[in-house]
Amino acid sequence: MRIGRVEVGSEIVWAAFDAERAVHLPDGPFETTRGEVVGDVRGLTLHAPVVPGKIVCVGLNYAAHVTERDATRKIPTEPVLFMKPVSALIGPNEPIVLAYPDHEIHHEAELVVVIGKPTRQISPVDAAAYILGYTCGNDVSDRDLQKQDGQFVRAKGFDTYCPIGPWLETKVVTDDLMVESRVNGQIRQSQSTSKMLWDVPALVSFVSWVMTLDPGDIVMTGTPEGVGSLRPDDTCEVSINRLGTLANPVVASDMVPMDYQPLRRS
């Protein structure tokens, strides 16, 4: 089943997409109760297809990406986890606002897993029963700040730096999906999920032994090689077969970055 969040009048509601129709899900995405048809999918504004309590990210999950920017970097021996704030989340067609447009800021196309029920200390064999569905994601990353800070919070945490969408697909086999990114129509990334160091069941299990995952939480499964720069006026697309295409324009922030010099110690 395909599920999303659509704008109906002044409200954003859950809907199941039945062919070209959007059918209201009055009890939300975790229930099967269906309401009235709310419109033609092609004429509705789509929003981020889930409202997570937390965004858990996996780094360095494709071997070729591990070394593409640093040939000396070692393949990790277990999944590398970090988190993005929920405030970074946006949906399809919403702009990625570059906080520091002069920095090297990269797109990172990723398969996103959406959790369907409370998940704690499960095995990989049982993981599928805890997953609601899958969507496309883009882990936008400021490399200048990542290098400067030595960690990911600021580099990946700005508002708009986590586009996901356009919808959830609930019945997908994730063993061999093609994850692609395009900037202004040119392919940057194109790799199969079969090249992941840890597959979806292993990742969901691993995270569940670190923290409880709640319904709606998302796990971003890492990006393949081919990451590249984003600039104002670009259009960035993330496509995964069977999951659709997430497209976002790129714009420069109209805010002058804060001068942090007074906060630094001499």
N, C-alpha and C positions, 0 to 999 in steps of 0.2 A: 504494500500500500504506500502511496505517496502522500505525505503530510506536510503542511506548511502553515505559516501565519500570514493572513491577508488583511488588507485594510478594507473595511466595510463602513462607509460613512465616516463617523468620527472614532470608530473602534477598530482595534486589531483583534481578530478572532482566529481560532484554530480551524483548519479546514482539511478535509481529505480531497485530493484531486482525483476525480473520477472521469477519465478521458479528458475532455476540455472543461468540465464543470468543477467548481469548487463547492463542496458540501460541508456545511457547518458541523464542527465537532463540539457540541455545547459543553461536554464534560472534559475537554482537553485531549491531548494526544495519547494519553495512557489508557483511554477507554474507547470502546467501539460504537458508542451511541452516536447516531447520525441525526442531524437536524435538516433544515431546509437548504436548498441550493442558494448560494450567495452570489453566484455570477459565473461568467466565463473567465477561466484562469488567465487568458491572454489580455483581459481588460482590467485585471486587478493588480494593485501594488503589493508586491511581496516584501515581507520583513524577514529578519533573521528567523529561521525555522524552529528555534528553541530558545528558551530563556534559562540558561544554566545558573546553578548556584556557584559553580566553580569551573574553571577552564584549566585542565591539566594537559601539559604539552610534553612531548617526547622529542629529545634532541638526538641527532647523530644516529638515525635509525636506517640509513642507507649507506653502505660502505663507501660508495663513490663520492657522496657528499661529505663524509668525514674528512677526506683529504683534499677536497677541491680548492680550499683556500689556505690550507696548511699541510704540506706534504709530510710533515713530521708527526702529525696528530695520530694517535693510536686508536684503533677500533675499540670501543668500550666493551667491557666484559659483562655488563648488565645495562638495562635501559637507563638513560639519563633523563631525569624528570625536572621540570620547572613549571611555573604557572603564570598565566596572564590574568589581569584583572577583568572582571565581567564588564567594566566600563569601557573596555577596548572593543567590545562586540558591535558589529554593524551587519546589515543584511545586503542582499543583492542591489546593485545600482546606487548604493550610498557611497559618497566619496571617501576615499582614503585621504586624510588630511595630514600632510607631511609637516611634523612639528619643526623640524630643522631641514628645510628643503635643500640646503647646501651640503648636507651629510650624504654619505653612501648608505642608502636605504634600500633593502632588498625585499622582493617578493619571495614567499616560500609556499608553494602549492602542497596541500596535504589532504589525505583522507581523514575525515573527522567521524569519530564514533560517538553516538548519543546513547546515554544510559537510560534504561527503561524502568528499573526498580532498584531498591536499596541493594548495594553490592559491597560485600565485605568478606575478605579472605576466601575467595573462591579459586577453584582450579581452572586452568585453561580449558579443560574439557567441558566445564559448565558455563563458560563465559557467554556463549551465544544466547542462553536463556535470560541474560540480564541486559541485553542490548535492545534498544528500541529501534534504532536505524542508523543511517549513515548519510553524510553530506560532504560537500566540498568546503575547504577552508584555506585561508591565506595567513600565514604567520609573519606579518610584516615586521621587519627587524632593522633597527638603526645600527649599522656595523661600527660607526665611529664611537657611539656610546657603549656598545658591547665591549669593544676593545678597551675603552677608557675605564669603564667600571669593573671589568673583569667578571661580570655576571649579567643576567638577562632582564632584570626587573624593569629598569628604565628603558632599555633599548627596545623592548618588545611590549611595553605597557601603555604607550600613549593611546588616548582616545582614537578610535577608528582603526587600530592596528590589528584587529582580529575579525576580518570579514568571514562570514560563513553563509552557505545557502547553495542553490536557491530553495531547496526543500529537503525533506528526509525521505529516504527510501528504506522501507522496513525489511524487504526480502532481497538481500544481495549477498552473493558469495564474494568474499574480499580477497581470495587467494591470488587473483591475477587481474587486477583492475589497472588501467593505464591512468596515471596521474600526470596531467599536463598543465603548464602555464604558458600563456601568450601575453606579450606586451605589444600593443598596437598591431595585433594580428600576427606577430612573429613568434614562433615557438621558442621558448626558453628551456623548459623542462619537459621531459617525456620519459617516464620510467614506470615499470610495472611494480605493483605492491608485492609481487613474488620476490623482489630484491630487498625487501625489508630484512633487517637483521632479526627483528622480533615481530611476529605476525600479530594480528588483532587479538586473538584469544590470549596469547602470552602477555601482551601489554595490559589488557583489562585485568587479568589475574594479578600481574605484578603491582599495578597501581592499587588494587583492592587490598593488598597486604600492607600498603603504606597508609591509606586513608579510606574511609567509607565513601563510596560514590553514591550519590542520590539521584533519583529520577530527574532527567533533564541535564545533568552534568555532561560535559563533553571531554573526550580524550582526543587530542590532536596527535597523529601517529608519526610525525616526522616528515621531512621533505627530502626528495631525491636531489641529485646533482643538477646543476644548471641554474642556480639562483642568480639573480641579476638585479641591476639598479632600477629604481622607479624615479620618475621625474614628473613635475607638474605638467598637466595636460596629457599624460599617458592614460591609456585604458588597460587595466590588468584583468585577465581572465584566467580562472582555474577551472579545468574540465576534468571530469572523471567519467569514464563510460558507465552508463546505467544510472548515474547520479546527476547528470546535467552540467550546466556551466554557470559559474559564479562570476559576474562581471562587475567591476568597480572602476569608476573614474578616479584619477589621482589629481589632487589639488594641493597648493601650498597654503599653509596656515597664514591667516592674516594677523596673527598675534605676534608681537615681538618677543622672542624668547627671554625669559628672566635672566638677569645677570647674577650668577651665583657666586661671583668673586668674594662678596663680604662673608660668605659662609665657609670659605676655605681658610685653612690655617696656613700661615706663612712658614 
